């Protein structure tokens, strides 16, 4: 089943790249809509992985069936953050579009991994997302100069869902009893609906849309 899930993700990315991206050089598109869809693609990937964490790590478990009673549990490192990163890296190599997960963290907790640390632009937008008055689920995007090229930058806020609490929730629910999650990271005591961070998308306008 894991192999099937992996093949589905790779095939979806291939179809997306093969059918949509080549057309960019021929005509202009709604680059914001494209950025929104790309961000939602990674959000969906993260959500499915989060929902499947126990199935992935429990011996004999199958999708859509109850977890086997008393079956051994062996953490394999397949979590939303990891899958989001490697899919983003592969997507960039094949399309030139950067796709990244980023966060300011919570309280004394910064980003769990350095590769998720925000740059200055991302930090500014994340600060807006964390404000209670910011409209829930609304992304933000704008054209910008980056490394001497014109790009379109877009960010979509990420929120803590029920399945996220297994790793990011109350430390008292730690599976190892030490306030840490299955990956050995401190649980930050997030609540369902809290802003966790964002998906950051960077599309090179000059290269893809033929503008200057």
C-alpha positions as CSV (number, residue, x, y, z in Angstrom):
1,X,0.0,0.0,0.0
2,X,2.9,2.4,0.8
3,X,4.3,1.7,-2.6
4,X,0.9,2.5,-4.2
5,X,0.7,5.8,-2.3
6,X,4.2,6.8,-3.4
7,X,3.5,5.9,-7.0
8,X,0.3,7.9,-6.9
9,X,2.1,11.0,-5.6
10,X,4.9,10.7,-8.2
11,X,2.5,10.1,-11.0
12,X,0.4,13.1,-10.0
13,X,3.5,15.3,-10.1
14,X,4.5,13.9,-13.4
15,X,1.1,14.6,-15.0
16,X,1.0,18.1,-13.6
17,X,4.5,18.9,-15.0
18,X,4.0,17.2,-18.4
19,X,0.6,18.7,-19.1
20,X,0.6,22.2,-17.6
21,X,4.1,23.6,-17.3
22,X,5.2,23.4,-21.0
23,X,2.3,25.7,-21.9
24,X,3.6,28.5,-19.7
25,X,6.2,29.6,-22.3
26,X,3.4,29.9,-24.9
27,X,0.9,32.0,-23.1
28,X,0.4,33.9,-19.9
29,X,-1.6,32.3,-17.1
30,X,-3.2,33.3,-13.9
31,X,0.1,32.9,-11.9
32,X,-1.7,33.5,-8.5
33,X,-4.2,30.7,-9.2
34,X,-1.4,28.4,-10.2
35,X,0.5,29.2,-7.0
36,X,-2.6,28.6,-4.9
37,X,-3.1,25.2,-6.6
38,X,0.5,24.2,-6.2
39,X,0.4,25.1,-2.5
40,X,-2.9,23.1,-2.0
41,X,-1.2,20.1,-3.7
42,X,1.4,20.0,-1.0
43,X,-1.2,20.7,1.8
44,X,-3.2,17.6,0.5
45,X,0.0,15.5,0.5
46,X,0.8,16.5,4.1
47,X,-2.8,15.8,5.2
48,X,-2.9,12.3,3.8
49,X,0.5,11.4,5.3
50,X,-0.6,12.8,8.7
51,X,-3.8,10.7,8.6
52,X,-1.8,7.6,7.6
53,X,1.0,7.9,10.2
54,X,-0.3,5.0,12.3
55,X,-1.0,2.8,9.3
56,X,2.5,3.5,7.9
57,X,4.2,2.6,11.2
58,X,2.0,-0.3,12.5
59,X,3.0,-3.8,11.4
60,X,0.2,-5.5,9.4
61,X,-2.0,-2.3,9.2
62,X,-4.0,-1.6,6.0
63,X,-5.6,1.5,4.8
64,X,-9.3,1.9,5.7
65,X,-9.1,-1.0,8.2
66,X,-8.8,-0.9,12.0
67,X,-5.3,-1.0,13.3
68,X,-4.3,-4.6,14.3
69,X,-4.6,-5.1,18.1
70,X,-1.2,-5.5,19.8
71,X,0.8,-5.2,16.6
72,X,4.3,-3.8,16.9
73,X,4.8,-0.1,16.1
74,X,8.0,1.0,14.3
75,X,8.5,4.6,13.4
76,X,9.9,4.9,9.8
77,X,10.3,8.6,9.6
78,X,7.5,9.2,7.1
79,X,5.8,12.3,8.4
80,X,4.2,15.4,6.7
81,X,7.2,17.6,7.3
82,X,9.6,15.1,5.7
83,X,7.4,14.2,2.7
84,X,6.6,17.9,2.1
85,X,10.3,18.7,2.0
86,X,11.4,15.9,-0.3
87,X,8.5,16.4,-2.7
88,X,9.2,20.2,-2.7
89,X,12.9,19.5,-3.5
90,X,12.0,17.1,-6.3
91,X,9.4,19.4,-7.7
92,X,11.9,22.3,-7.8
93,X,14.5,20.1,-9.7
94,X,11.9,19.3,-12.3
95,X,10.1,22.6,-12.7
96,X,12.2,25.4,-11.3
97,X,9.3,26.3,-8.9
98,X,10.3,26.4,-5.3
99,X,7.9,24.7,-2.9
100,X,8.7,25.0,0.8
101,X,7.1,24.5,4.2
102,X,8.0,27.3,6.7
103,X,7.0,28.4,10.2
104,X,7.9,30.8,13.0
105,X,7.3,28.1,15.5
106,X,5.4,28.7,18.8
107,X,6.6,30.5,21.9
108,X,10.2,29.3,22.7
109,X,9.9,26.7,19.9
110,X,11.3,27.9,16.6
111,X,11.2,25.8,13.4
112,X,11.9,22.2,14.1
113,X,14.3,22.0,11.2
114,X,16.6,24.6,9.8
115,X,15.5,24.0,6.2
116,X,12.0,25.2,7.2
117,X,13.2,28.5,8.6
118,X,11.6,31.5,6.9
119,X,13.5,34.1,4.9
120,X,12.7,37.8,5.6
121,X,9.8,38.0,3.2
122,X,8.3,34.8,4.6
123,X,8.7,36.0,8.1
124,X,6.8,39.2,7.4
125,X,3.9,37.3,5.8
126,X,3.9,34.6,8.5
127,X,3.5,37.4,11.1
128,X,0.4,38.5,9.3
129,X,-1.0,35.0,9.3
130,X,-0.5,34.7,13.1
131,X,-2.6,37.8,13.8
132,X,-6.0,36.8,15.1
133,X,-7.7,39.3,12.7
134,X,-6.2,37.7,9.6
135,X,-8.9,35.9,7.5
136,X,-8.6,32.2,8.0
137,X,-7.4,30.2,5.0
138,X,-6.5,33.3,2.9
139,X,-3.2,33.2,1.1
140,X,-1.0,36.2,0.2
141,X,1.1,36.7,-2.9
142,X,2.9,39.4,-4.8
143,X,5.5,39.9,-7.5
144,X,9.1,40.4,-6.3
145,X,12.7,40.5,-7.3
146,X,14.8,37.6,-6.1
147,X,18.4,36.8,-7.0
148,X,18.2,39.2,-9.9
149,X,15.1,37.7,-11.4
150,X,11.4,38.6,-11.3
151,X,9.3,36.0,-9.4
152,X,5.9,35.6,-8.0
153,X,5.8,34.7,-4.3
154,X,2.8,33.2,-2.6
155,X,2.1,31.8,0.8
156,X,-0.8,29.7,2.1
157,X,-1.3,29.4,5.9
158,X,-1.1,26.0,7.4
159,X,-3.4,25.1,10.4
160,X,-3.2,22.4,13.0
161,X,-5.7,19.7,12.3
162,X,-6.7,16.8,14.6
163,X,-4.2,14.4,13.0
164,X,-1.4,17.0,13.6
165,X,-1.9,16.8,17.4
166,X,-0.2,13.4,17.6
167,X,3.1,15.2,17.1
168,X,2.4,18.8,17.9
169,X,-0.3,18.6,20.6
170,X,-0.2,18.4,24.4
171,X,3.2,17.1,25.7
172,X,1.2,15.1,28.3
173,X,0.1,12.8,25.5
174,X,3.7,12.1,24.4
175,X,3.9,8.5,23.2
176,X,7.3,8.1,25.0
177,X,6.2,9.9,28.1
178,X,8.9,12.5,27.9
179,X,7.0,15.3,26.2
180,X,8.3,14.3,22.8
181,X,6.6,12.9,19.7
182,X,7.5,9.8,17.6
183,X,10.2,11.7,15.8
184,X,11.9,12.7,19.1
185,X,10.9,16.4,18.8
186,X,9.3,18.4,21.7
187,X,5.6,18.6,21.4
188,X,4.6,22.3,21.3
189,X,1.1,22.1,22.8
190,X,-0.7,23.4,19.7
191,X,-4.5,23.3,19.7
192,X,-6.6,22.3,16.7
193,X,-7.1,25.3,14.4
194,X,-3.9,27.1,15.5
195,X,-1.6,28.5,12.8
196,X,1.3,26.1,12.3
197,X,3.1,27.9,9.5
198,X,2.6,28.1,5.7
199,X,3.4,26.7,2.3
200,X,5.7,29.0,0.4
201,X,5.7,29.0,-3.4
202,X,8.2,30.9,-5.7
203,X,7.5,30.9,-9.4
204,X,10.1,32.5,-11.7
205,X,8.0,34.7,-13.9
206,X,10.7,35.6,-16.5
207,X,11.6,32.0,-17.2
208,X,8.0,30.6,-17.2
209,X,5.9,33.3,-18.5
210,X,8.3,34.9,-21.0
211,X,8.1,38.4,-19.4
212,X,10.9,40.8,-18.6
